[in-house]
Amino acid sequence: MNWLTQSFGQYTVVWLLISSFVGGVIGASVKFLFEDVLRPRLGWHREAEQIVRRYTTPIVRAADSLERRINILVRNEKEHWFENDEYFRMSTLYQFGVLLGWIRILERKFGFLPFESSRRGSQFNTRVNGIFRALSSHAYFHTWIADVASVDASLVPRLMFTAIGEAMTAVVDEANVLDFTQFVASYANEPRFRRWFLELEIFLGAAHHPLRWDRLIASAASLRALVRFLDPKGTMVHKRPIANLDRLHHPEVRSQLEQEFANLIAMPQPRASGSTSAVRRGGAAA
């Protein structure tokens, strides 16, 4: 009986030690999980949401304006406005610059925030980068075209778009972009500023090339998807379907766009309005 009591006392001490050790490990793990994993992640998500919310309006309006301008350019290809009309050329470059400027500001604000860790953050990243996927990558061509050199020749290097975005924000505070008069003055008087737009200007001036043409229409589709993602109820801009897929040169590109943006292609078509000249000067029709 004394042996049993002594053994029980010894094992009780052992179990108490084990329990204390296990409890300490669990407590430390819970503390680590909350303080070093969950709390920072919640903070990142909260900060990312605040940044997205802050820049939603200018990005939506810039993306909508640029998509409209691309649609005007595509639908009036035979007029060659970009090559022959100074106002149309400058205002088109400016609309590209505004969107790229806001995207660059957004990239700076996000820094190293892991906003892709959330589902919405990942979708946002995909939509913002959609225009670069269309204009600067092989995404819509690599599965079916063997002439890699021609695909390379048809793109605008991604870092040139970054440079345009930086140029559009360099001479003002980092929370805004150049207005049109500042842009025109810088473009006319500063060769270095003008140089950043050269690749884009060459691309748009030769947009009739089949690969470049399809890139342009794909970029407009990506912009429409970005607008719809950030403004799903159409409170800032009217809802519109993706346009001009019937003008693509390559059925392979059209097939990919139809799969990628099926919900934006099935929308009812808006009523057409306005004359051709009014569309060009006002730039409001899609």
SEZATOR-227206 format. One record per residue (C-alpha): residue number from 1; residue in one letter; chain; x, y, z. Coordinates in steps of 0.02 Angstrom, whole numbers. Layout:
# SEZATOR-227206
<rec resi="NUM" resn="A" chain="A" u="X" v="Y" w="Z"/>
...
***
This chain:
# SEZATOR-227206
<rec resi="1" resn="M" chain="A" u="0" v="0" w="0"/>
<rec resi="2" resn="N" chain="A" u="143" v="119" w="42"/>
<rec resi="3" resn="W" chain="A" u="223" v="73" w="-126"/>
<rec resi="4" resn="L" chain="A" u="63" v="115" w="-217"/>
<rec resi="5" resn="T" chain="A" u="47" v="283" w="-128"/>
<rec resi="6" resn="Q" chain="A" u="230" v="324" w="-161"/>
<rec resi="7" resn="S" chain="A" u="216" v="276" w="-345"/>
<rec resi="8" resn="F" chain="A" u="58" v="378" w="-367"/>
<rec resi="9" resn="G" chain="A" u="143" v="529" w="-289"/>
<rec resi="10" resn="Q" chain="A" u="294" v="510" w="-403"/>
<rec resi="11" resn="Y" chain="A" u="188" v="493" w="-560"/>
<rec resi="12" resn="T" chain="A" u="80" v="640" w="-507"/>
<rec resi="13" resn="V" chain="A" u="234" v="749" w="-502"/>
<rec resi="14" resn="V" chain="A" u="287" v="685" w="-675"/>
<rec resi="15" resn="W" chain="A" u="115" v="718" w="-746"/>
<rec resi="16" resn="L" chain="A" u="114" v="891" w="-672"/>
<rec resi="17" resn="L" chain="A" u="282" v="926" w="-752"/>
<rec resi="18" resn="I" chain="A" u="222" v="859" w="-920"/>
<rec resi="19" resn="S" chain="A" u="61" v="957" w="-909"/>
<rec resi="20" resn="S" chain="A" u="154" v="1117" w="-868"/>
<rec resi="21" resn="F" chain="A" u="272" v="1089" w="-1014"/>
<rec resi="22" resn="V" chain="A" u="131" v="1051" w="-1137"/>
<rec resi="23" resn="G" chain="A" u="28" v="1197" w="-1072"/>
<rec resi="24" resn="G" chain="A" u="176" v="1313" w="-1094"/>
<rec resi="25" resn="V" chain="A" u="204" v="1252" w="-1272"/>
<rec resi="26" resn="I" chain="A" u="20" v="1274" w="-1316"/>
<rec resi="27" resn="G" chain="A" u="14" v="1446" w="-1236"/>
<rec resi="28" resn="A" chain="A" u="169" v="1502" w="-1329"/>
<rec resi="29" resn="S" chain="A" u="101" v="1433" w="-1492"/>
<rec resi="30" resn="V" chain="A" u="-65" v="1522" w="-1470"/>
<rec resi="31" resn="K" chain="A" u="24" v="1683" w="-1428"/>
<rec resi="32" resn="F" chain="A" u="138" v="1665" w="-1580"/>
<rec resi="33" resn="L" chain="A" u="-9" v="1624" w="-1693"/>
<rec resi="34" resn="F" chain="A" u="-107" v="1776" w="-1638"/>
<rec resi="35" resn="E" chain="A" u="31" v="1905" w="-1616"/>
<rec resi="36" resn="D" chain="A" u="150" v="1855" w="-1755"/>
<rec resi="37" resn="V" chain="A" u="35" v="1779" w="-1885"/>
<rec resi="38" resn="L" chain="A" u="-149" v="1825" w="-1869"/>
<rec resi="39" resn="R" chain="A" u="-136" v="2003" w="-1803"/>
<rec resi="40" resn="P" chain="A" u="-9" v="2061" w="-1936"/>
<rec resi="41" resn="R" chain="A" u="-111" v="1975" w="-2071"/>
<rec resi="42" resn="L" chain="A" u="-270" v="2061" w="-2013"/>
<rec resi="43" resn="G" chain="A" u="-174" v="2224" w="-2011"/>
<rec resi="44" resn="W" chain="A" u="-110" v="2195" w="-2188"/>
<rec resi="45" resn="H" chain="A" u="-284" v="2154" w="-2251"/>
<rec resi="46" resn="R" chain="A" u="-358" v="2307" w="-2166"/>
<rec resi="47" resn="E" chain="A" u="-224" v="2421" w="-2235"/>
<rec resi="48" resn="A" chain="A" u="-240" v="2345" w="-2409"/>
<rec resi="49" resn="E" chain="A" u="-428" v="2371" w="-2407"/>
<rec resi="50" resn="Q" chain="A" u="-405" v="2552" w="-2354"/>
<rec resi="51" resn="I" chain="A" u="-283" v="2584" w="-2496"/>
<rec resi="52" resn="V" chain="A" u="-395" v="2501" w="-2625"/>
<rec resi="53" resn="R" chain="A" u="-544" v="2601" w="-2562"/>
<rec resi="54" resn="R" chain="A" u="-447" v="2763" w="-2569"/>
<rec resi="55" resn="Y" chain="A" u="-392" v="2742" w="-2749"/>
<rec resi="56" resn="T" chain="A" u="-546" v="2655" w="-2819"/>
<rec resi="57" resn="T" chain="A" u="-627" v="2813" w="-2889"/>
<rec resi="58" resn="P" chain="A" u="-478" v="2884" w="-2987"/>
<rec resi="59" resn="I" chain="A" u="-431" v="2711" w="-3054"/>
<rec resi="60" resn="V" chain="A" u="-609" v="2673" w="-3108"/>
<rec resi="61" resn="R" chain="A" u="-626" v="2839" w="-3197"/>
<rec resi="62" resn="A" chain="A" u="-455" v="2825" w="-3279"/>
<rec resi="63" resn="A" chain="A" u="-485" v="2646" w="-3336"/>
<rec resi="64" resn="D" chain="A" u="-658" v="2689" w="-3402"/>
<rec resi="65" resn="S" chain="A" u="-592" v="2840" w="-3499"/>
<rec resi="66" resn="L" chain="A" u="-449" v="2742" w="-3574"/>
<rec resi="67" resn="E" chain="A" u="-560" v="2597" w="-3624"/>
<rec resi="68" resn="R" chain="A" u="-679" v="2718" w="-3711"/>
<rec resi="69" resn="R" chain="A" u="-533" v="2797" w="-3803"/>
<rec resi="70" resn="I" chain="A" u="-467" v="2628" w="-3860"/>
<rec resi="71" resn="N" chain="A" u="-640" v="2581" w="-3922"/>
<rec resi="72" resn="I" chain="A" u="-651" v="2744" w="-4020"/>
<rec resi="73" resn="L" chain="A" u="-480" v="2713" w="-4097"/>
<rec resi="74" resn="V" chain="A" u="-527" v="2535" w="-4145"/>
<rec resi="75" resn="R" chain="A" u="-696" v="2579" w="-4219"/>
<rec resi="76" resn="N" chain="A" u="-623" v="2721" w="-4322"/>
<rec resi="77" resn="E" chain="A" u="-466" v="2633" w="-4382"/>
<rec resi="78" resn="K" chain="A" u="-485" v="2696" w="-4560"/>
<rec resi="79" resn="E" chain="A" u="-482" v="2877" w="-4502"/>
<rec resi="80" resn="H" chain="A" u="-303" v="2859" w="-4434"/>
<rec resi="81" resn="W" chain="A" u="-338" v="2990" w="-4302"/>
<rec resi="82" resn="F" chain="A" u="-191" v="2941" w="-4193"/>
<rec resi="83" resn="E" chain="A" u="-69" v="2968" w="-4335"/>
<rec resi="84" resn="N" chain="A" u="-150" v="3123" w="-4412"/>
<rec resi="85" resn="D" chain="A" u="-238" v="3219" w="-4273"/>
<rec resi="86" resn="E" chain="A" u="-125" v="3302" w="-4145"/>
<rec resi="87" resn="Y" chain="A" u="-261" v="3324" w="-4014"/>
<rec resi="88" resn="F" chain="A" u="-318" v="3144" w="-4028"/>
<rec resi="89" resn="R" chain="A" u="-139" v="3081" w="-4016"/>
<rec resi="90" resn="M" chain="A" u="-93" v="3187" w="-3865"/>
<rec resi="91" resn="S" chain="A" u="-255" v="3154" w="-3772"/>
<rec resi="92" resn="T" chain="A" u="-240" v="2966" w="-3803"/>
<rec resi="93" resn="L" chain="A" u="-62" v="2963" w="-3735"/>
<rec resi="94" resn="Y" chain="A" u="-121" v="3066" w="-3588"/>
<rec resi="95" resn="Q" chain="A" u="-263" v="2945" w="-3547"/>
<rec resi="96" resn="F" chain="A" u="-139" v="2801" w="-3547"/>
<rec resi="97" resn="G" chain="A" u="-25" v="2905" w="-3436"/>
<rec resi="98" resn="V" chain="A" u="-162" v="2945" w="-3310"/>
<rec resi="99" resn="L" chain="A" u="-206" v="2763" w="-3282"/>
<rec resi="100" resn="L" chain="A" u="-24" v="2711" w="-3274"/>
<rec resi="101" resn="G" chain="A" u="11" v="2852" w="-3153"/>
<rec resi="102" resn="W" chain="A" u="-127" v="2797" w="-3034"/>
<rec resi="103" resn="I" chain="A" u="-69" v="2617" w="-3045"/>
<rec resi="104" resn="R" chain="A" u="108" v="2671" w="-3003"/>
<rec resi="105" resn="I" chain="A" u="46" v="2771" w="-2854"/>
<rec resi="106" resn="L" chain="A" u="-50" v="2618" w="-2797"/>
<rec resi="107" resn="E" chain="A" u="105" v="2510" w="-2814"/>
<rec resi="108" resn="R" chain="A" u="204" v="2631" w="-2707"/>
<rec resi="109" resn="K" chain="A" u="69" v="2636" w="-2574"/>
<rec resi="110" resn="F" chain="A" u="53" v="2448" w="-2565"/>
<rec resi="111" resn="G" chain="A" u="241" v="2422" w="-2552"/>
<rec resi="112" resn="F" chain="A" u="265" v="2246" w="-2489"/>
<rec resi="113" resn="L" chain="A" u="90" v="2219" w="-2422"/>
<rec resi="114" resn="P" chain="A" u="44" v="2037" w="-2458"/>
<rec resi="115" resn="F" chain="A" u="-128" v="2087" w="-2523"/>
<rec resi="116" resn="E" chain="A" u="-132" v="1934" w="-2637"/>
<rec resi="117" resn="S" chain="A" u="-155" v="1824" w="-2483"/>
<rec resi="118" resn="S" chain="A" u="-342" v="1862" w="-2483"/>
<rec resi="119" resn="R" chain="A" u="-460" v="1810" w="-2623"/>
<rec resi="120" resn="R" chain="A" u="-515" v="1986" w="-2660"/>
<rec resi="121" resn="G" chain="A" u="-336" v="2049" w="-2652"/>
<rec resi="122" resn="S" chain="A" u="-283" v="1918" w="-2778"/>
<rec resi="123" resn="Q" chain="A" u="-427" v="1964" w="-2894"/>
<rec resi="124" resn="F" chain="A" u="-384" v="2148" w="-2878"/>
<rec resi="125" resn="N" chain="A" u="-202" v="2113" w="-2923"/>
<rec resi="126" resn="T" chain="A" u="-257" v="2013" w="-3075"/>
<rec resi="127" resn="R" chain="A" u="-374" v="2149" w="-3136"/>
<rec resi="128" resn="V" chain="A" u="-250" v="2292" w="-3111"/>
<rec resi="129" resn="N" chain="A" u="-117" v="2196" w="-3207"/>
<rec resi="130" resn="G" chain="A" u="-236" v="2144" w="-3345"/>
<rec resi="131" resn="I" chain="A" u="-183" v="2286" w="-3460"/>
<rec resi="132" resn="F" chain="A" u="0" v="2234" w="-3442"/>
<rec resi="133" resn="R" chain="A" u="-46" v="2053" w="-3477"/>
<rec resi="134" resn="A" chain="A" u="-126" v="2110" w="-3639"/>
<rec resi="135" resn="L" chain="A" u="6" v="2234" w="-3698"/>
<rec resi="136" resn="S" chain="A" u="169" v="2168" w="-3623"/>
<rec resi="137" resn="S" chain="A" u="162" v="1978" w="-3617"/>
<rec resi="138" resn="H" chain="A" u="138" v="1823" w="-3724"/>
<rec resi="139" resn="A" chain="A" u="-16" v="1771" w="-3625"/>
<rec resi="140" resn="Y" chain="A" u="-139" v="1772" w="-3769"/>
<rec resi="141" resn="F" chain="A" u="-18" v="1702" w="-3898"/>
<rec resi="142" resn="H" chain="A" u="101" v="1576" w="-3822"/>
<rec resi="143" resn="T" chain="A" u="-14" v="1424" w="-3840"/>
<rec resi="144" resn="W" chain="A" u="-43" v="1436" w="-4026"/>
<rec resi="145" resn="I" chain="A" u="83" v="1547" w="-4116"/>
<rec resi="146" resn="A" chain="A" u="255" v="1482" w="-4161"/>
<rec resi="147" resn="D" chain="A" u="332" v="1647" w="-4217"/>
<rec resi="148" resn="V" chain="A" u="394" v="1707" w="-4047"/>
<rec resi="149" resn="A" chain="A" u="495" v="1848" w="-4125"/>
<rec resi="150" resn="S" chain="A" u="340" v="1928" w="-4200"/>
<rec resi="151" resn="V" chain="A" u="251" v="1917" w="-4032"/>
<rec resi="152" resn="D" chain="A" u="400" v="2002" w="-3949"/>
<rec resi="153" resn="A" chain="A" u="399" v="2138" w="-4081"/>
<rec resi="154" resn="S" chain="A" u="215" v="2172" w="-4049"/>
<rec resi="155" resn="L" chain="A" u="226" v="2210" w="-3863"/>
<rec resi="156" resn="V" chain="A" u="270" v="2362" w="-3759"/>
<rec resi="157" resn="P" chain="A" u="399" v="2320" w="-3624"/>
<rec resi="158" resn="R" chain="A" u="320" v="2316" w="-3452"/>
<rec resi="159" resn="L" chain="A" u="449" v="2431" w="-3374"/>
<rec resi="160" resn="M" chain="A" u="411" v="2565" w="-3503"/>
<rec resi="161" resn="F" chain="A" u="235" v="2572" w="-3433"/>
<rec resi="162" resn="T" chain="A" u="310" v="2587" w="-3259"/>
<rec resi="163" resn="A" chain="A" u="419" v="2730" w="-3321"/>
<rec resi="164" resn="I" chain="A" u="267" v="2818" w="-3393"/>
<rec resi="165" resn="G" chain="A" u="178" v="2800" w="-3227"/>
<rec resi="166" resn="E" chain="A" u="327" v="2873" w="-3135"/>
<rec resi="167" resn="A" chain="A" u="342" v="3016" w="-3258"/>
<rec resi="168" resn="M" chain="A" u="159" v="3058" w="-3235"/>
<rec resi="169" resn="T" chain="A" u="186" v="3078" w="-3047"/>
<rec resi="170" resn="A" chain="A" u="366" v="3139" w="-3036"/>
<rec resi="171" resn="V" chain="A" u="336" v="3327" w="-3036"/>
<rec resi="172" resn="V" chain="A" u="186" v="3328" w="-2921"/>
<rec resi="173" resn="D" chain="A" u="154" v="3251" w="-2752"/>
<rec resi="174" resn="E" chain="A" u="148" v="3062" w="-2752"/>
<rec resi="175" resn="A" chain="A" u="-39" v="3062" w="-2718"/>
<rec resi="176" resn="N" chain="A" u="-89" v="3136" w="-2886"/>
<rec resi="177" resn="V" chain="A" u="-50" v="3136" w="-3072"/>
<rec resi="178" resn="L" chain="A" u="-15" v="3273" w="-3199"/>
<rec resi="179" resn="D" chain="A" u="-161" v="3368" w="-3271"/>
<rec resi="180" resn="F" chain="A" u="-176" v="3383" w="-3459"/>
<rec resi="181" resn="T" chain="A" u="-93" v="3554" w="-3476"/>
<rec resi="182" resn="Q" chain="A" u="56" v="3496" w="-3372"/>
<rec resi="183" resn="F" chain="A" u="69" v="3340" w="-3478"/>
<rec resi="184" resn="V" chain="A" u="65" v="3436" w="-3643"/>
<rec resi="185" resn="A" chain="A" u="195" v="3560" w="-3582"/>
<rec resi="186" resn="S" chain="A" u="311" v="3421" w="-3520"/>
<rec resi="187" resn="Y" chain="A" u="288" v="3321" w="-3679"/>
<rec resi="188" resn="A" chain="A" u="328" v="3472" w="-3788"/>
<rec resi="189" resn="N" chain="A" u="475" v="3541" w="-3689"/>
<rec resi="190" resn="E" chain="A" u="560" v="3393" w="-3603"/>
<rec resi="191" resn="P" chain="A" u="643" v="3263" w="-3717"/>
<rec resi="192" resn="R" chain="A" u="670" v="3143" w="-3572"/>
<rec resi="193" resn="F" chain="A" u="486" v="3150" w="-3525"/>
<rec resi="194" resn="R" chain="A" u="436" v="3123" w="-3707"/>
<rec resi="195" resn="R" chain="A" u="555" v="2976" w="-3722"/>
<rec resi="196" resn="W" chain="A" u="458" v="2873" w="-3595"/>
<rec resi="197" resn="F" chain="A" u="306" v="2876" w="-3709"/>
<rec resi="198" resn="L" chain="A" u="400" v="2829" w="-3867"/>
<rec resi="199" resn="E" chain="A" u="370" v="2641" w="-3860"/>
<rec resi="200" resn="L" chain="A" u="184" v="2667" w="-3828"/>
<rec resi="201" resn="E" chain="A" u="172" v="2797" w="-3965"/>
<rec resi="202" resn="I" chain="A" u="255" v="2680" w="-4090"/>
<rec resi="203" resn="F" chain="A" u="137" v="2541" w="-4036"/>
<rec resi="204" resn="L" chain="A" u="-20" v="2646" w="-4059"/>
<rec resi="205" resn="G" chain="A" u="42" v="2720" w="-4222"/>
<rec resi="206" resn="A" chain="A" u="59" v="2545" w="-4295"/>
<rec resi="207" resn="A" chain="A" u="-90" v="2468" w="-4206"/>
<rec resi="208" resn="H" chain="A" u="-158" v="2404" w="-4372"/>
<rec resi="209" resn="H" chain="A" u="-32" v="2262" w="-4362"/>
<rec resi="210" resn="P" chain="A" u="-136" v="2105" w="-4323"/>
<rec resi="211" resn="L" chain="A" u="-47" v="2058" w="-4162"/>
<rec resi="212" resn="R" chain="A" u="-44" v="2236" w="-4097"/>
<rec resi="213" resn="W" chain="A" u="-225" v="2258" w="-4147"/>
<rec resi="214" resn="D" chain="A" u="-276" v="2106" w="-4046"/>
<rec resi="215" resn="R" chain="A" u="-172" v="2165" w="-3898"/>
<rec resi="216" resn="L" chain="A" u="-262" v="2332" w="-3903"/>
<rec resi="217" resn="I" chain="A" u="-434" v="2254" w="-3900"/>
<rec resi="218" resn="A" chain="A" u="-381" v="2133" w="-3763"/>
<rec resi="219" resn="S" chain="A" u="-317" v="2280" w="-3659"/>
<rec resi="220" resn="A" chain="A" u="-487" v="2365" w="-3675"/>
<rec resi="221" resn="A" chain="A" u="-570" v="2204" w="-3616"/>
<rec resi="222" resn="S" chain="A" u="-455" v="2200" w="-3465"/>
<rec resi="223" resn="L" chain="A" u="-496" v="2381" w="-3424"/>
<rec resi="224" resn="R" chain="A" u="-682" v="2344" w="-3432"/>
<rec resi="225" resn="A" chain="A" u="-655" v="2197" w="-3312"/>
<rec resi="226" resn="L" chain="A" u="-557" v="2310" w="-3193"/>
<rec resi="227" resn="V" chain="A" u="-696" v="2440" w="-3193"/>
<rec resi="228" resn="R" chain="A" u="-827" v="2306" w="-3161"/>
<rec resi="229" resn="F" chain="A" u="-725" v="2232" w="-3018"/>
<rec resi="230" resn="L" chain="A" u="-703" v="2399" w="-2930"/>
<rec resi="231" resn="D" chain="A" u="-876" v="2465" w="-2971"/>
<rec resi="232" resn="P" chain="A" u="-986" v="2310" w="-2980"/>
<rec resi="233" resn="K" chain="A" u="-1151" v="2405" w="-2959"/>
<rec resi="234" resn="G" chain="A" u="-1109" v="2536" w="-3089"/>
<rec resi="235" resn="T" chain="A" u="-1124" v="2681" w="-2968"/>
<rec resi="236" resn="M" chain="A" u="-976" v="2778" w="-3040"/>
<rec resi="237" resn="V" chain="A" u="-987" v="2731" w="-3224"/>
<rec resi="238" resn="H" chain="A" u="-1121" v="2646" w="-3326"/>
<rec resi="239" resn="K" chain="A" u="-1109" v="2459" w="-3347"/>
<rec resi="240" resn="R" chain="A" u="-1058" v="2408" w="-3522"/>
<rec resi="241" resn="P" chain="A" u="-1010" v="2244" w="-3603"/>
<rec resi="242" resn="I" chain="A" u="-839" v="2212" w="-3677"/>
<rec resi="243" resn="A" chain="A" u="-833" v="2281" w="-3854"/>
<rec resi="244" resn="N" chain="A" u="-751" v="2247" w="-4022"/>
<rec resi="245" resn="L" chain="A" u="-717" v="2062" w="-4004"/>
<rec resi="246" resn="D" chain="A" u="-785" v="2043" w="-4180"/>
<rec resi="247" resn="R" chain="A" u="-641" v="2151" w="-4241"/>
<rec resi="248" resn="L" chain="A" u="-504" v="2036" w="-4178"/>
<rec resi="249" resn="H" chain="A" u="-389" v="1960" w="-4309"/>
<rec resi="250" resn="H" chain="A" u="-357" v="1795" w="-4222"/>
<rec resi="251" resn="P" chain="A" u="-497" v="1678" w="-4167"/>
<rec resi="252" resn="E" chain="A" u="-379" v="1604" w="-4037"/>
<rec resi="253" resn="V" chain="A" u="-370" v="1771" w="-3946"/>
<rec resi="254" resn="R" chain="A" u="-557" v="1792" w="-3956"/>
<rec resi="255" resn="S" chain="A" u="-585" v="1619" w="-3883"/>
<rec resi="256" resn="Q" chain="A" u="-472" v="1658" w="-3735"/>
<rec resi="257" resn="L" chain="A" u="-557" v="1825" w="-3702"/>
<rec resi="258" resn="E" chain="A" u="-730" v="1745" w="-3712"/>
<rec resi="259" resn="Q" chain="A" u="-678" v="1618" w="-3582"/>
<rec resi="260" resn="E" chain="A" u="-591" v="1744" w="-3469"/>
<rec resi="261" resn="F" chain="A" u="-728" v="1876" w="-3473"/>
<rec resi="262" resn="A" chain="A" u="-884" v="1774" w="-3509"/>
<rec resi="263" resn="N" chain="A" u="-992" v="1872" w="-3387"/>
<rec resi="264" resn="L" chain="A" u="-945" v="2039" w="-3467"/>
<rec resi="265" resn="I" chain="A" u="-980" v="1981" w="-3644"/>
<rec resi="266" resn="A" chain="A" u="-1155" v="1917" w="-3610"/>
<rec resi="267" resn="M" chain="A" u="-1217" v="2087" w="-3547"/>
<rec resi="268" resn="P" chain="A" u="-1349" v="2178" w="-3651"/>
<rec resi="269" resn="Q" chain="A" u="-1274" v="2293" w="-3782"/>
<rec resi="270" resn="P" chain="A" u="-1299" v="2480" w="-3751"/>
<rec resi="271" resn="R" chain="A" u="-1388" v="2589" w="-3878"/>
<rec resi="272" resn="A" chain="A" u="-1272" v="2677" w="-3998"/>
<rec resi="273" resn="S" chain="A" u="-1279" v="2867" w="-3996"/>
<rec resi="274" resn="G" chain="A" u="-1182" v="3015" w="-4064"/>
<rec resi="275" resn="S" chain="A" u="-1100" v="3048" w="-4232"/>
<rec resi="276" resn="T" chain="A" u="-924" v="2994" w="-4275"/>
<rec resi="277" resn="S" chain="A" u="-852" v="3169" w="-4258"/>
<rec resi="278" resn="A" chain="A" u="-940" v="3195" w="-4092"/>
<rec resi="279" resn="V" chain="A" u="-867" v="3032" w="-4029"/>
<rec resi="280" resn="R" chain="A" u="-693" v="3086" w="-4078"/>
<rec resi="281" resn="R" chain="A" u="-700" v="3260" w="-4003"/>
<rec resi="282" resn="G" chain="A" u="-798" v="3218" w="-3847"/>
<rec resi="283" resn="G" chain="A" u="-722" v="3048" w="-3818"/>
<rec resi="284" resn="A" chain="A" u="-874" v="2996" w="-3718"/>
<rec resi="285" resn="A" chain="A" u="-949" v="2857" w="-3822"/>
<rec resi="286" resn="A" chain="A" u="-888" v="2679" w="-3802"/>
***
